[in-house]
Amino acid sequence: MNKQELIDAVASESGTSKIAAEEAINAVLNTISKEVAAGNAVQLVGFGTFGSGERAARTGRNPQTGETIEIAAAKTVKFTAGKAFKDAVNQA
């Protein structure tokens, strides 16, 4: 399912227009993105938790040449599925 299909499904499920559904979905995604970027976790009970983490700098290898390279530290995004979401997936 892509974003447009999600918008269509939310609009039909909620009985609202596609424009209203798109605005709501965009608002939710933007809010989650801003909060996680600020270092805060977003917990949706029954669905899951969005959070951030950090990956330390490390040494890696170029697979083509075998040359060692330094890989910079980076922030990562984590998602931990909630119990109800896991149960729904396992029922399918």
C-alpha distances in whole Angstrom, upper triangle without the diagonal:
4,7,8,6,7,10,10,10,12,15,15,15,18,20,19,19,16,18,19,16,15,18,18,14,16,19,18,16,19,21,20,20,24,25,24,25,28,28,28,25,23,23,21,23,21,18,19,21,20,23,25,27,29,30,33,35,36,37,35,36,35,34,36,39,39,40,40,38,37,33,33,32,29,27,24,21,21,19,20,18,21,22,21,17,18,20,17,15,19,19,16
4,6,5,6,9,10,11,12,14,16,16,18,20,19,18,14,16,17,14,13,16,16,13,13,17,16,14,17,19,18,18,22,23,22,23,26,27,26,25,22,23,21,24,22,19,20,21,20,22,24,26,28,29,32,34,35,36,34,35,34,33,35,38,38,39,38,36,36,32,32,31,27,25,23,20,20,19,21,20,22,24,23,19,21,23,20,18,22,23,20
4,5,5,6,9,10,10,12,14,15,16,18,16,15,12,13,14,11,9,12,12,9,10,13,13,11,14,16,16,16,19,21,20,21,24,25,25,23,20,21,20,22,22,18,19,20,19,21,23,26,28,29,32,34,35,37,35,36,35,35,37,40,40,40,40,37,36,32,32,31,27,25,22,19,20,19,21,20,22,24,23,20,22,24,21,20,24,24,22
4,5,5,6,9,10,11,12,14,15,16,15,13,9,11,13,10,8,12,13,10,11,15,15,14,16,19,19,19,22,24,24,25,27,29,28,26,24,24,22,25,24,21,22,24,22,25,27,29,32,33,36,37,39,40,39,40,38,38,39,42,43,43,43,40,39,36,35,34,31,29,26,23,24,22,24,23,25,27,25,22,24,26,23,22,26,26,23
4,5,5,6,9,10,11,12,14,15,15,14,10,13,14,11,11,14,14,12,14,17,16,15,18,21,20,21,24,25,25,26,29,30,29,27,24,24,22,24,23,20,22,23,22,26,27,30,33,33,37,38,40,41,39,40,39,39,40,43,44,44,44,41,41,37,37,36,32,30,27,24,24,22,24,22,24,25,23,20,22,24,20,19,23,23,20
4,5,5,6,8,10,10,12,14,13,13,10,12,13,9,9,12,12,9,11,14,13,13,16,18,17,18,21,22,22,24,26,27,26,24,21,21,18,20,19,16,18,20,19,23,25,28,30,31,35,37,38,40,39,40,39,39,40,43,44,44,43,41,40,36,35,34,30,28,25,22,22,19,21,19,20,22,20,17,20,21,18,17,21,21,19
4,5,5,6,9,10,11,12,10,9,6,8,9,6,6,9,9,7,10,12,12,12,15,17,17,18,21,22,23,24,27,28,26,25,21,22,19,22,21,18,20,22,21,24,26,29,32,33,37,39,40,42,41,42,41,41,43,46,46,46,45,43,42,38,37,36,32,29,27,24,24,22,23,22,23,25,23,20,23,24,21,21,25,24,22
4,6,5,6,9,10,10,10,9,6,10,11,8,9,12,12,11,13,16,16,16,19,21,21,22,25,26,26,28,30,31,30,28,25,25,22,24,23,21,23,25,24,27,30,33,35,37,40,42,43,45,44,45,44,43,45,48,48,49,48,46,45,41,40,39,35,33,30,27,27,24,26,24,25,27,24,21,24,25,21,21,25,24,22
4,5,5,6,8,10,10,11,9,12,12,9,11,14,13,11,14,17,16,16,19,21,20,22,25,26,26,28,30,31,29,27,23,23,20,21,20,18,20,23,23,26,29,32,35,36,40,42,43,45,43,45,44,43,45,48,48,49,48,46,45,41,40,39,35,32,30,26,26,23,24,21,22,23,20,18,21,22,18,18,22,21,19
4,6,5,6,8,8,9,8,11,10,6,9,11,10,9,12,14,13,14,17,18,18,20,23,23,24,26,28,29,27,25,21,21,17,19,18,16,19,21,21,25,27,30,33,35,39,41,43,45,44,45,45,44,46,49,49,50,48,46,45,41,40,38,34,31,29,25,25,22,23,21,21,22,20,18,21,21,18,19,23,22,20
4,6,5,6,5,6,5,8,8,5,8,11,10,10,13,15,15,16,19,20,21,22,24,25,26,28,30,31,29,27,24,24,21,22,22,20,23,24,24,28,30,34,37,38,42,44,46,48,47,48,47,47,49,52,52,52,51,49,47,44,42,41,37,34,32,28,28,25,27,24,25,26,23,21,25,25,22,23,26,25,23
4,6,5,7,8,8,12,11,9,12,15,14,14,17,18,18,19,22,23,24,25,28,29,29,31,33,34,32,30,26,26,22,24,22,21,24,26,26,30,33,36,39,41,44,46,48,50,48,50,49,48,50,53,53,54,53,51,50,46,45,43,39,37,34,30,30,27,28,25,25,26,23,21,25,25,21,22,25,24,22
4,6,8,10,11,14,12,10,13,15,13,13,17,18,17,19,22,22,22,25,27,27,28,30,32,33,30,28,24,23,20,20,19,18,21,24,24,28,31,34,37,39,43,45,47,49,48,49,49,48,50,53,53,54,53,50,49,45,44,42,39,36,33,29,28,25,26,23,22,23,20,18,22,21,18,19,23,21,20
4,6,9,10,12,10,8,12,13,11,12,16,16,16,18,20,21,21,24,26,26,27,30,31,32,29,27,23,22,19,20,19,18,22,24,24,28,31,34,38,40,43,46,47,50,49,50,50,50,52,55,55,55,54,51,50,46,45,42,39,36,33,29,29,26,26,24,23,24,21,20,23,23,20,22,25,24,23
4,7,9,12,10,9,13,14,13,15,18,18,18,21,23,23,24,26,28,29,30,32,34,35,32,30,27,26,23,24,23,22,25,27,28,31,34,38,41,43,46,49,50,53,52,53,53,52,54,57,57,58,56,54,52,49,47,45,42,39,36,33,32,29,30,27,27,28,25,24,27,27,23,25,28,27,25
4,7,8,6,7,10,11,11,12,15,16,16,18,20,21,22,24,26,27,28,30,32,33,31,29,26,26,22,24,24,23,25,27,27,30,33,36,39,41,45,47,49,51,50,52,51,51,53,56,56,56,55,52,51,47,46,44,40,37,35,31,31,29,30,28,27,29,26,25,28,28,25,27,30,29,27
4,5,5,6,9,10,11,12,14,15,17,18,20,21,23,24,26,27,29,30,32,34,32,30,27,27,24,26,26,25,27,28,28,31,33,37,40,41,45,47,49,51,50,51,50,50,52,55,55,55,54,51,50,46,45,43,40,37,35,31,32,29,31,29,29,31,28,27,30,31,27,28,32,31,29
4,5,5,6,9,10,10,12,14,15,16,18,20,21,22,24,26,27,28,30,32,30,29,26,26,24,26,26,23,25,27,26,29,31,34,37,39,42,44,46,48,47,48,47,47,48,51,52,52,51,48,47,43,42,40,37,34,32,29,29,27,29,27,28,30,27,25,28,29,26,26,30,29,27
4,5,5,6,9,10,11,12,14,15,16,18,20,21,22,24,26,27,28,30,29,28,25,26,24,27,27,25,26,27,26,29,30,34,36,38,42,43,45,47,46,48,47,47,48,51,52,51,50,47,46,42,41,40,36,33,31,29,29,28,30,29,29,32,29,27,30,32,28,29,33,32,30
4,5,5,6,9,10,11,12,14,15,17,18,20,21,23,24,26,27,29,27,26,23,24,21,24,24,22,24,25,24,27,29,33,36,38,41,43,45,48,47,48,48,48,50,52,53,52,51,48,46,43,41,39,36,33,31,28,28,26,28,27,27,30,27,25,29,30,27,28,31,31,30
4,5,5,6,9,10,11,12,14,15,17,18,20,21,23,24,26,27,26,24,21,21,19,21,21,19,21,22,22,25,27,31,33,35,39,41,43,45,44,46,45,45,47,50,50,50,49,46,44,41,39,37,34,31,29,25,26,23,25,24,24,26,24,22,25,26,23,24,28,27,26
4,5,5,6,8,10,11,12,14,15,16,18,20,21,22,24,26,24,24,20,22,20,22,23,20,22,22,21,24,26,29,31,33,37,38,40,43,42,43,42,43,44,47,47,47,46,43,41,38,36,35,31,28,27,23,24,23,25,24,25,27,25,23,26,28,25,25,29,29,27
4,6,5,6,9,10,10,12,14,15,16,18,20,21,22,24,23,22,19,21,19,22,23,21,22,22,21,23,25,29,31,33,37,38,41,43,42,44,43,44,46,48,48,48,47,43,42,38,36,35,31,28,27,24,25,23,25,25,25,28,26,24,27,29,27,27,31,31,30
4,5,5,6,9,10,11,12,14,15,17,18,20,21,23,21,20,17,18,16,19,20,18,19,19,18,21,23,27,30,32,36,38,40,43,42,44,43,44,46,48,48,48,46,43,42,38,36,34,30,27,25,22,23,21,23,22,22,25,23,21,25,26,24,24,28,28,27
4,5,5,6,9,10,11,12,14,16,17,18,20,21,20,19,15,16,15,18,18,16,17,17,16,19,21,25,27,29,33,35,37,39,39,41,40,40,42,45,45,45,43,40,39,35,33,31,28,25,23,19,20,18,20,19,20,23,21,19,22,24,21,22,25,26,25
4,5,5,6,8,10,10,12,14,15,16,18,20,19,18,16,18,16,20,21,18,18,18,16,19,20,24,26,28,32,33,35,38,37,39,39,39,41,43,43,43,42,38,37,33,31,30,26,23,21,18,20,19,21,21,22,25,24,21,24,27,24,24,28,29,28
4,6,5,6,9,10,11,12,14,15,16,19,17,17,14,16,15,19,20,18,18,17,16,18,20,23,26,28,32,34,36,39,39,41,40,41,43,45,45,45,43,40,38,34,32,30,26,23,22,19,20,19,21,21,22,25,24,22,25,27,25,26,29,30,29
4,6,5,6,9,10,11,12,14,15,17,15,14,11,13,11,15,16,14,14,14,12,15,17,21,24,26,30,32,34,37,37,39,39,40,42,44,44,43,42,39,36,33,31,28,25,21,20,16,17,15,18,17,18,21,20,18,21,24,22,22,26,27,26
4,5,5,6,9,10,11,12,14,16,14,14,11,13,13,16,17,14,14,13,11,13,15,19,21,24,27,29,31,34,33,36,35,36,38,40,40,40,38,35,33,29,27,25,22,19,17,14,15,14,16,17,18,21,21,18,21,24,22,22,25,27,26
4,5,5,6,9,10,10,12,14,14,14,12,15,15,19,20,18,17,15,13,14,15,19,21,24,27,28,31,34,34,36,36,37,39,41,41,40,38,35,33,29,27,25,21,18,17,14,16,16,19,20,21,24,24,22,24,27,26,25,29,30,29
4,5,5,6,9,10,11,13,11,11,9,12,13,16,19,16,15,14,11,13,14,18,21,24,27,29,32,35,35,37,37,39,41,43,42,41,39,36,34,30,28,25,22,18,17,14,16,15,18,19,19,23,23,21,24,26,25,25,29,30,30
4,6,5,6,8,10,11,9,9,7,10,10,14,16,14,12,10,8,9,11,15,18,21,24,26,29,32,32,34,35,36,38,40,40,39,37,34,31,28,25,23,19,16,14,11,12,11,14,15,16,20,20,18,20,23,22,22,26,27,27
4,6,5,6,9,10,10,10,9,13,14,18,19,16,15,12,9,10,10,14,16,19,22,24,26,29,29,32,32,33,35,37,37,36,34,31,28,25,22,20,16,13,12,10,12,12,15,17,19,23,23,20,23,26,25,24,28,29,29
4,6,5,6,9,9,10,10,14,15,19,21,19,17,14,11,11,11,15,17,20,23,24,27,31,31,34,34,35,38,39,39,38,35,32,29,26,23,21,17,14,14,12,14,15,18,20,21,25,25,23,26,29,28,28,31,33,32
4,5,5,6,5,7,7,11,13,16,19,17,15,12,9,9,10,13,16,19,22,24,27,31,31,34,35,36,39,40,39,38,36,33,30,26,24,21,17,14,14,11,13,13,16,18,19,22,23,22,24,27,26,26,29,31,31
4,5,5,5,6,7,11,13,16,19,16,13,10,7,6,6,10,12,15,18,21,24,27,28,31,31,33,35,37,36,35,32,29,26,23,20,17,14,10,10,8,9,11,13,16,17,21,22,20,22,25,25,25,27,30,30
4,5,7,9,11,14,17,20,22,20,17,14,10,9,7,10,12,15,17,19,23,26,26,29,30,32,34,35,34,33,31,27,25,21,18,16,12,9,10,9,11,13,16,19,21,25,26,24,25,29,29,28,31,33,33
4,6,9,11,15,17,20,23,21,18,15,12,10,9,11,13,16,19,21,24,28,29,32,33,35,37,38,37,36,33,30,26,23,20,17,14,11,12,12,14,16,18,21,22,26,27,25,27,30,30,30,33,35,35
4,7,10,13,16,19,22,20,16,13,10,7,6,8,10,14,16,19,22,26,27,30,32,33,36,37,36,35,32,29,25,22,19,16,13,10,11,10,11,13,16,19,20,23,25,24,25,28,29,28,31,33,34
4,7,10,13,16,19,17,14,10,9,7,8,10,13,17,19,22,25,29,30,33,34,36,39,40,39,38,35,32,29,25,23,19,17,13,13,11,12,13,14,17,17,21,22,21,23,26,26,26,29,31,32
4,6,10,12,15,13,10,7,6,4,7,10,14,17,20,23,26,29,30,33,34,36,39,40,39,38,35,32,30,26,24,20,18,14,13,10,9,10,11,13,14,17,19,18,19,22,23,23,25,27,28
4,7,10,12,11,8,6,5,7,10,13,17,20,23,26,29,32,32,35,36,37,40,42,41,40,37,35,32,29,26,23,20,16,15,11,11,10,11,12,12,16,16,15,18,20,20,21,24,25,26
4,6,9,8,6,4,6,9,12,15,19,22,25,28,30,34,34,37,38,39,42,44,42,42,39,37,34,31,29,26,23,19,17,14,12,10,9,10,9,12,13,13,15,17,18,19,21,23,24
4,6,5,5,6,8,11,15,18,22,25,28,31,33,36,36,39,40,40,43,45,44,44,42,39,37,33,32,28,25,22,19,16,14,11,10,9,8,11,11,10,13,15,15,16,19,20,21
4,6,6,8,11,14,18,20,24,27,30,33,35,38,38,41,42,42,45,47,46,46,44,41,39,36,34,31,28,24,22,18,16,13,11,10,7,9,9,10,12,13,14,16,18,19,20
4,6,9,13,16,19,22,25,28,31,34,36,39,38,41,42,42,45,47,46,46,44,42,40,36,35,32,29,26,23,19,16,13,11,8,5,6,5,6,9,10,10,12,14,15,17
4,7,10,13,17,19,23,25,29,32,33,36,35,38,39,38,41,44,43,43,41,39,37,33,32,29,26,23,20,16,14,10,9,6,5,7,6,5,8,10,10,11,14,15,16
4,7,10,13,16,19,22,25,28,30,33,32,35,36,36,39,41,40,40,38,36,34,30,29,26,23,20,17,13,10,7,5,4,4,8,9,7,9,12,12,13,15,17,18
4,6,10,13,16,19,22,25,27,30,30,33,34,35,38,40,38,38,36,34,31,28,26,23,20,17,14,11,8,6,5,7,7,11,12,11,13,16,16,16,19,21,22
4,7,10,14,16,20,23,25,28,28,31,32,32,35,37,36,36,33,31,28,25,23,20,17,13,11,7,6,5,7,9,11,14,15,14,15,18,19,18,21,23,23
4,7,11,13,17,20,22,25,26,29,30,31,34,36,34,34,31,29,26,22,20,17,14,11,9,6,5,6,8,11,13,17,19,17,18,21,22,21,23,26,27
4,7,10,13,16,19,22,23,26,27,29,32,33,31,31,28,25,22,19,17,13,11,7,6,5,6,8,11,14,16,20,22,20,21,24,25,24,26,29,29
4,7,10,13,16,19,20,23,25,26,30,31,29,28,25,23,20,16,14,11,9,6,5,6,7,10,12,16,18,21,24,22,22,26,27,25,27,30,31
4,6,9,12,16,17,21,22,24,27,28,26,25,22,19,16,13,11,7,6,4,6,9,10,14,16,19,22,25,27,25,25,29,30,28,30,33,33
4,7,9,12,13,17,19,21,24,24,22,21,18,16,13,10,9,6,5,6,7,10,11,15,17,21,24,26,29,27,26,30,31,29,30,34,34
4,6,10,12,16,18,20,24,24,21,20,16,14,11,9,7,5,7,9,10,14,15,19,21,24,27,30,32,30,30,33,34,32,34,37,37
4,7,10,13,16,18,21,21,19,17,13,11,7,6,5,4,7,11,13,16,18,22,24,27,30,33,36,33,32,36,37,35,36,40,40
4,6,10,13,15,18,18,15,14,10,9,6,5,7,7,10,14,15,18,20,23,25,28,31,34,37,34,33,37,38,35,36,40,40
4,7,10,13,16,15,12,10,7,6,5,6,9,10,13,17,18,21,23,26,28,31,34,37,39,37,35,39,40,37,38,42,41
4,7,9,12,12,9,8,6,5,6,6,10,12,14,18,18,21,23,26,27,30,34,36,39,36,34,38,39,36,37,40,40
4,6,9,8,6,6,4,6,8,9,13,16,17,21,21,24,25,28,30,33,36,38,41,38,36,40,41,37,38,42,41
4,6,6,5,5,6,7,10,11,14,17,18,22,22,25,26,29,31,34,37,40,42,39,37,41,41,38,39,42,41
4,6,5,8,9,10,13,14,17,20,21,24,23,26,27,29,31,34,37,39,41,38,36,40,40,37,37,41,39
4,6,8,11,12,15,16,20,22,23,26,26,29,30,32,35,37,40,42,44,41,39,43,43,39,40,44,42
4,5,9,11,14,16,19,22,24,27,27,30,32,34,37,39,43,45,47,44,42,45,46,42,43,47,45
4,6,9,13,14,18,21,23,26,26,29,30,33,35,38,41,43,45,42,41,44,45,41,42,45,44
4,6,10,12,16,19,21,25,25,29,30,33,35,38,42,44,46,43,42,45,46,43,44,47,46
4,7,10,13,16,18,22,23,26,28,31,33,36,39,42,44,41,40,44,44,41,42,46,45
4,6,10,13,15,19,20,24,26,29,31,34,38,40,42,40,39,42,43,40,41,45,44
4,6,9,12,16,18,21,23,27,29,32,36,38,41,38,37,41,42,39,40,44,43
4,7,9,13,14,18,20,23,26,29,32,35,37,35,34,37,38,36,37,40,40
4,6,10,12,16,19,22,25,28,31,34,37,34,34,37,38,36,37,41,40
4,7,10,14,16,20,22,25,28,31,34,31,31,35,36,34,35,39,38
4,6,10,13,16,19,23,26,29,31,28,28,32,33,31,33,36,35
4,7,10,14,16,20,23,26,28,26,26,29,30,28,30,34,33
4,7,10,13,16,19,23,25,22,22,26,26,25,27,30,30
4,7,10,13,16,20,21,19,19,23,23,22,24,27,27
4,7,10,13,16,18,16,16,20,20,19,21,24,24
4,6,9,13,14,12,12,16,17,15,18,20,21
4,7,10,12,10,10,13,15,14,15,18,19
4,7,8,6,6,10,11,10,12,15,16
4,6,5,6,9,10,11,12,14,16
4,5,5,6,9,10,10,12,15
4,5,5,6,9,10,11,13
4,5,5,6,9,10,11
4,5,5,6,9,10
4,5,5,6,9
4,5,5,7
4,5,5
4,5
4
